[in-house]
């Protein structure tokens, strides 16, 4: 079925390309103009799929004829699409873990081992390891700040042990008491930041199952989450040190 397109304008001055059209039903923007053909320039483009064609559009054309307002509805990624963000990030991925437990942890054999009082046998051949280890070995940063209740929940106790596995994959894990998180005004939100310009606000149901993630790319909002990351990193304690203090305190 053909799209219903509206011609927004052209920057050529002669009624030709480059030009911008808008889909009246979906709000998607369609741009056409001269193709970028220089191999050296194309090699610099990130996330260019085989079926995509790079084109050149003057900045003023986008400013004059592009959309002036962002979508009012949040963009929700399903869990599978959210998972692909971990494959595509380039230099950093960071997580603020605010929840008292995660259903995905309880599905792991290592969780059952931990609950039984056994030493968990971490699987270096698991899908997460295959995704993250090449990233950190290639120089990318993966970090987390995990919020802990006083006393810690079973799920949080497990994650304190799980930090050993994270470290083996090259991740940096820090911890912070929930009361301290409230003191420095961290929000009660669980989110990932990818490459400092994409935020995925994790969504969970009442059973702690991840149902999706809200994708946030608006620069002003992303900057707010980057600031929260900096605050959490500054006040949190390296996980091994935090666990040692907790053990002595207990």
C-alpha positions in Angstrom: 0.0 0.0 0.0 1.4 3.3 -1.0 2.3 5.8 1.6 0.5 9.2 1.9 3.4 11.6 1.5 3.5 15.4 2.0 6.2 17.4 0.2 7.8 19.6 2.9 10.4 21.4 0.8 13.7 21.4 -1.0 16.9 23.2 -0.3 18.0 23.3 -4.0 16.0 26.4 -4.9 15.1 24.8 -8.2 12.4 22.4 -7.1 14.7 19.4 -7.4 16.7 17.4 -4.9 17.6 17.3 -2.1 14.1 17.3 -0.7 12.2 16.2 2.3 8.8 14.5 2.5 6.8 13.4 5.5 4.6 10.3 5.9 1.2 11.7 7.0 0.3 8.4 8.8 3.5 7.4 10.5 5.3 10.7 10.8 8.4 9.2 9.3 10.7 11.5 7.2 11.8 10.6 3.7 14.8 12.4 2.3 16.3 12.2 -1.2 19.4 13.8 -2.6 22.8 13.0 -4.1 24.3 9.7 -3.0 27.5 9.6 -1.0 29.8 7.5 -3.1 33.3 8.2 -1.9 34.5 4.9 -0.4 36.7 6.6 2.2 33.8 8.6 3.4 31.4 5.7 3.5 33.9 3.7 5.5 33.5 6.3 8.3 29.7 5.7 8.6 28.5 3.7 11.6 25.5 1.3 11.5 25.1 1.5 7.7 23.3 -1.7 6.7 23.6 -3.3 3.3 20.2 -2.2 2.2 20.8 1.5 3.2 22.0 4.3 0.9 23.9 7.3 2.3 22.8 10.6 0.9 24.1 14.2 1.3 21.6 16.8 2.6 22.5 20.4 3.4 22.1 21.2 7.0 19.7 24.1 6.3 17.4 21.8 4.4 16.9 19.7 7.5 16.5 22.8 9.7 14.0 24.5 7.3 11.9 21.5 6.3 12.5 18.8 8.9 10.1 18.1 11.8 10.1 20.7 14.5 8.7 18.6 17.3 9.6 15.2 18.7 7.1 12.4 19.1 5.0 12.9 22.2 4.7 9.1 22.7 7.6 7.2 24.3 9.5 4.8 22.0 9.3 1.4 23.6 11.7 -1.4 22.6 10.8 -5.0 23.0 13.3 -7.1 25.0 14.8 -8.6 21.8 15.4 -5.2 20.2 16.7 -3.8 23.5 19.2 -6.8 23.6 20.7 -5.7 20.3 21.9 -2.4 21.8 24.6 -4.5 23.6 25.8 -5.7 20.2 25.9 -2.3 18.6 27.5 0.0 21.2 31.0 1.2 20.3 32.8 2.5 23.4 30.7 2.3 26.6 27.7 0.8 28.3 26.7 1.7 31.8 23.9 0.5 34.1 22.2 1.9 37.2 20.6 -1.1 38.9 17.9 0.1 41.2 15.7 -3.0 41.7 15.6 -5.3 44.6 15.8 -8.3 42.4 15.6 -9.5 38.7 13.6 -12.4 37.4 16.3 -13.2 34.9 18.8 -13.8 37.7 16.5 -16.3 39.4 16.4 -18.4 36.2 20.1 -19.0 36.3 21.6 -22.2 37.7 24.1 -20.0 39.5 21.3 -18.4 41.5 20.1 -21.9 42.7 23.7 -22.7 43.6 24.1 -19.5 45.5 20.8 -20.0 47.5 22.0 -23.5 48.4 25.1 -22.0 49.9 27.4 -23.3 47.1 30.0 -21.5 45.2 28.4 -20.4 41.9 30.0 -21.9 38.8 30.1 -19.0 36.3 29.6 -19.8 32.7 32.2 -18.1 30.5 30.5 -19.6 27.5 27.1 -18.0 28.1 25.6 -15.6 25.6 26.3 -12.6 27.8 30.0 -13.5 28.0 30.1 -13.9 24.2 28.6 -10.4 23.8 30.5 -8.4 26.5 33.9 -10.0 26.6 34.9 -9.1 23.0 33.7 -5.6 23.7 35.9 -5.1 26.8 38.8 -6.9 25.3 38.5 -4.4 22.4 38.8 -1.5 24.8 35.1 -0.7 25.4 34.0 0.2 29.0 31.1 -1.6 30.6 30.2 -0.5 34.1 27.4 -0.7 36.7 26.3 0.8 40.0 24.2 -1.5 42.0 21.9 -0.1 44.7 21.7 -2.2 47.8 19.0 -2.2 50.5 19.9 -2.5 54.2 19.6 -5.4 54.8 20.3 -6.7 51.3 17.6 -8.7 49.5 18.4 -12.3 48.3 18.7 -10.9 44.8 21.1 -8.2 45.9 23.2 -10.7 47.8 23.4 -12.8 44.7 24.6 -9.9 42.6 27.3 -9.1 45.2 28.7 -12.5 44.4 27.9 -12.1 40.7 30.3 -9.1 40.6 33.1 -11.7 40.4 31.7 -12.9 37.1 31.2 -9.3 35.9 34.8 -8.5 36.7 36.0 -11.6 34.8 34.3 -10.2 31.7 36.0 -6.9 32.1 33.1 -5.0 33.7 33.5 -2.5 36.5 30.9 -2.9 39.3 30.3 -0.5 42.2 27.7 -0.5 44.9 25.8 2.1 47.0 23.3 1.8 49.8 19.8 2.9 48.9 19.7 5.5 51.6 22.9 7.1 50.1 21.3 7.0 46.6 18.3 8.9 47.9 20.6 11.4 49.7 22.4 12.3 46.4 19.0 12.4 44.6 19.4 9.4 42.3 16.0 8.5 40.7 14.2 5.2 41.3 14.9 4.2 37.8 16.8 1.3 36.2 18.6 2.3 33.0 21.4 1.7 30.6 23.5 4.4 28.9 25.1 3.4 25.6 28.0 5.5 24.1 26.9 8.5 26.3 24.1 9.4 23.7 21.5 6.6 24.0 19.5 5.8 27.1 17.4 2.7 27.6 15.0 3.1 30.6 14.2 -0.5 31.6 10.6 -1.5 32.2 9.6 -4.3 34.5 6.4 -6.0 35.5 5.4 -6.8 39.1 7.3 -10.1 38.9 10.6 -8.3 38.1 10.5 -9.5 34.5 12.0 -7.1 31.9 9.1 -6.2 29.5 11.0 -3.7 27.4 12.8 -0.4 27.5 12.0 3.2 26.7 14.5 4.6 24.2 15.7 8.1 25.0 17.9 10.0 22.5 16.9 13.6 23.0 20.2 15.3 23.9 18.8 17.3 26.9 17.4 14.2 28.5 20.4 12.1 27.7 22.6 14.7 29.4 20.5 14.4 32.5 21.1 10.7 32.7 24.8 11.2 32.0 24.9 13.5 35.0 23.2 10.9 37.1 25.8 8.3 36.0 28.6 10.7 37.1 27.0 11.2 40.5 26.4 7.4 41.0 30.0 6.6 40.0 31.4 9.2 42.3 29.6 8.1 45.5 29.5 4.3 44.9 32.1 1.9 46.3 34.0 -0.8 44.3 32.0 -4.0 44.7 34.8 -6.1 46.2 35.4 -3.4 48.9 31.6 -3.0 49.5 31.2 -6.8 49.9 34.1 -7.0 52.3 32.7 -4.2 54.5 29.3 -5.9 54.5 30.8 -9.2 55.5 32.6 -7.5 58.4 29.5 -5.6 59.4 27.4 -8.8 59.3 
